[in-house]
């Protein structure tokens, strides 16, 4: 995967899955082999894990997910994962 393809997937994950709450898109964006090390055991694998994360974040921080008042750069967002 090229750097540009990776950036496009990253943007799509934040915009569609996290901001809009389109949980179905997780099937397209997240590999079945994905392991979410922050999730509880049994809910830490594949697209279902990302759907759970998106639901949790959107429930806990609804204003953050829908606000357009702050635009994060890819560099800022990717640094959070470190």
KOLLO-573342 format. One record per residue: residue number from 0; residue in one letter; x, y, z of N, C-alpha, C in turn. Coordinates in Angstrom, 3 decimals. Layout:
KOLLO-573342
R seq type    neast   nnorth      nup   caeast  canorth     caup    ceast   cnorth      cup
R NUM    a        X        Y        Z        X        Y        Z        X        Y        Z
...
***
This chain:
KOLLO-573342
R seq type    neast   nnorth      nup   caeast  canorth     caup    ceast   cnorth      cup
R   0    x    0.852   -1.176    0.000    0.000    0.000    0.000    0.897    1.238    0.000
R   1    x    0.554    2.180   -0.858    1.334    3.406   -0.940    1.020    4.318    0.238
R   2    x    1.850    5.314    0.430    1.639    6.290    1.496    0.312    7.021    1.265
R   3    x    0.029    7.380    0.028   -1.217    8.094   -0.276   -2.444    7.219   -0.028
R   4    x   -2.362    5.937   -0.357   -3.477    5.023   -0.078   -3.690    4.885    1.427
R   5    x   -2.584    4.812    2.166   -2.667    4.711    3.626   -3.299    5.966    4.222
R   6    x   -2.920    7.136    3.738   -3.510    8.395    4.209   -5.005    8.430    3.923
R   7    x   -5.395    7.960    2.739   -6.814    7.959    2.373   -7.609    7.051    3.307
R   8    x   -7.074    5.888    3.647   -7.751    4.986    4.580   -7.840    5.601    5.972
R   9    x   -6.780    6.274    6.384   -6.751    6.922    7.692   -7.828    8.010    7.762
R  10    x   -7.895    8.834    6.718   -8.920    9.890    6.663  -10.324    9.291    6.660
R  11    x  -10.490    8.249    5.867  -11.805    7.616    5.775  -12.221    7.029    7.123
R  12    x  -11.278    6.437    7.844  -11.579    5.876    9.161  -12.089    6.964   10.092
R  13    x  -11.393    8.085   10.148  -11.812    9.168   11.041  -13.103    9.817   10.577
R  14    x  -13.217   10.075    9.275  -14.395   10.788    8.799  -15.655    9.921    8.822
R  15    x  -15.576    8.750    8.236  -16.777    7.919    8.107  -17.097    7.117    9.367
R  16    x  -16.108    6.475    9.928  -16.360    5.607   11.077  -16.506    6.400   12.372
R  17    x  -15.560    7.261   12.663  -15.579    7.967   13.943  -16.457    9.227   13.917
R  18    x  -16.325   10.053   12.893  -17.105   11.294   12.866  -18.572   11.067   12.499
R  19    x  -18.820   10.304   11.454  -20.204   10.083   11.006  -20.877    8.918   11.731
R  20    x  -20.071    8.007   12.271  -20.645    6.851   12.963  -21.158    5.774   12.035
R  21    x  -20.626    5.709   10.826  -21.019    4.673    9.863  -20.284    3.380   10.228
R  22    x  -20.895    2.571   11.071  -20.242    1.366   11.590  -20.036    0.305   10.518
R  23    x  -20.836    0.312    9.472  -20.691   -0.683    8.409  -19.375   -0.551    7.660
R  24    x  -18.829    0.650    7.613  -17.595    0.886    6.870  -16.393    0.174    7.515
R  25    x  -16.513   -0.239    8.750  -15.422   -0.959    9.425  -15.036   -2.222    8.657
R  26    x  -16.001   -2.862    8.022  -15.710   -4.072    7.234  -14.746   -3.768    6.098
R  27    x  -14.848   -2.582    5.506  -13.975   -2.188    4.399  -12.614   -1.696    4.878
R  28    x  -12.560   -1.157    6.075  -11.354   -0.482    6.542  -10.458   -1.305    7.466
R  29    x  -11.020   -2.288    8.139  -10.274   -2.998    9.192  -10.118   -4.469    8.825
R  30    x   -8.899   -4.925    8.870   -8.597   -6.324    8.577   -9.160   -7.241    9.658
R  31    x   -9.587   -8.444    9.292  -10.031   -9.410   10.305   -8.911   -9.784   11.284
R  32    x   -7.669   -9.584   10.874   -6.527   -9.894   11.722   -6.135   -8.755   12.660
R  33    x   -6.800   -7.611   12.531   -6.513   -6.453   13.387   -6.678   -6.817   14.863
R  34    x   -5.722   -6.408   15.671   -5.808   -6.607   17.126   -5.799   -5.243   17.794
R  35    x   -6.842   -4.955   18.547   -6.956   -3.714   19.302   -6.467   -3.991   20.715
R  36    x   -5.280   -3.544   21.025   -4.661   -3.830   22.315   -5.292   -3.061   23.471
R  37    x   -6.168   -2.125   23.165   -6.856   -1.352   24.204   -8.207   -1.955   24.583
R  38    x   -8.715   -2.850   23.758  -10.046   -3.435   23.978   -9.979   -4.604   24.959
R  39    x  -11.101   -4.894   25.613  -11.126   -6.039   26.531  -11.029   -7.353   25.763
R  40    x  -10.509   -8.393   26.405  -10.412   -9.700   25.751  -11.777  -10.149   25.234
R  41    x  -11.758  -10.754   24.065  -12.994  -11.194   23.451  -13.641  -10.156   22.557
R  42    x  -13.221   -8.906   22.696  -13.760   -7.813   21.864  -12.617   -7.041   21.220
R  43    x  -11.496   -7.713   21.042  -10.271   -7.034   20.627   -9.810   -7.356   19.211
R  44    x  -10.651   -7.969   18.398  -10.206   -8.403   17.078  -11.103   -7.892   15.956
R  45    x  -10.460   -7.585   14.842  -11.150   -7.294   13.599  -12.057   -6.078   13.593
R  46    x  -12.899   -6.008   12.556  -13.793   -4.861   12.392  -14.719   -4.644   13.588
R  47    x  -15.156   -5.717   14.222  -16.059   -5.580   15.374  -15.405   -4.764   16.486
R  48    x  -14.105   -4.918   16.656  -13.382   -4.152   17.668  -13.413   -2.653   17.353
R  49    x  -13.246   -2.298   16.076  -13.292   -0.881   15.703  -14.699   -0.321   15.813
R  50    x  -15.705   -1.136   15.522  -17.085   -0.674   15.713  -17.336   -0.375   17.184
R  51    x  -16.820   -1.231   18.055  -16.964   -0.997   19.492  -16.257    0.270   19.929
R  52    x  -15.057    0.498   19.402  -14.308    1.711   19.741  -15.054    2.954   19.262
R  53    x  -15.542    2.919   18.028  -16.270    4.074   17.493  -17.520    4.361   18.320
R  54    x  -18.244    3.322   18.681  -19.458    3.493   19.488  -19.122    4.079   20.849
R  55    x  -18.070    3.564   21.478  -17.662    4.068   22.790  -17.269    5.546   22.716
R  56    x  -16.442    5.905   21.737  -15.981    7.293   21.623  -17.127    8.243   21.292
R  57    x  -18.016    7.827   20.399  -19.131    8.695   20.020  -20.122    8.862   21.165
R  58    x  -20.238    7.853   22.015  -21.120    7.945   23.181  -20.497    8.838   24.251
R  59    x  -19.212    8.649   24.487  -18.516    9.402   25.540  -18.285   10.862   25.157
R  60    x  -18.030   11.122   23.880  -17.675   12.469   23.427  -18.492   12.867   22.201
R  61    x  -19.801   12.951   22.300  -20.622   13.228   21.109  -20.316   14.558   20.438
R  62    x  -20.031   15.582   21.190  -19.753   16.896   20.592  -18.432   16.889   19.832
R  63    x  -17.466   16.124   20.305  -16.158   16.060   19.660  -16.271   15.405   18.298
R  64    x  -17.067   14.359   18.207  -17.180   13.612   16.966  -17.907   14.381   15.870
R  65    x  -18.765   15.293   16.238  -19.542   15.997   15.222  -19.080   17.431   15.004
R  66    x  -18.149   17.909   15.788  -17.709   19.294   15.686  -16.781   19.499   14.495
R  67    x  -16.996   20.550   13.775  -16.112   20.937   12.676  -15.261   22.145   13.091
R  68    x  -15.271   22.485   14.377  -14.561   23.684   14.816  -13.055   23.489   14.861
R  69    x  -12.607   22.248   14.879  -11.165   21.993   14.921  -10.840   20.918   13.913
R  70    x   -9.927   21.175   13.039   -9.511   20.189   12.054   -8.128   19.673   12.443
R  71    x   -8.019   18.368   12.640   -6.744   17.771   13.033   -5.957   17.379   11.783
R  72    x   -4.668   17.612   11.808   -3.834   17.189   10.690   -3.530   15.701   10.825
R  73    x   -3.166   15.073    9.719   -2.783   13.657    9.781   -1.587   13.447   10.696
R  74    x   -0.673   14.408   10.693    0.496   14.285   11.562    0.078   14.292   13.031
R  75    x   -0.851   15.164   13.397   -1.328   15.213   14.778   -2.020   13.898   15.168
R  76    x   -2.912   13.425   14.301   -3.666   12.211   14.622   -2.757   10.997   14.707
R  77    x   -1.812   10.879   13.784   -0.945    9.711   13.807    0.011    9.742   14.996
R  78    x    0.312   10.911   15.524    1.198   10.989   16.700    0.505   10.505   17.959
R  79    x   -0.848   10.522   17.977   -1.576   10.039   19.138   -1.421    8.545   19.321
R  80    x   -1.161    7.826   18.238   -1.083    6.361   18.288    0.250    5.882   18.863
R  81    x    1.176    6.775   19.069    2.504    6.382   19.555    2.472    6.024   21.010
***
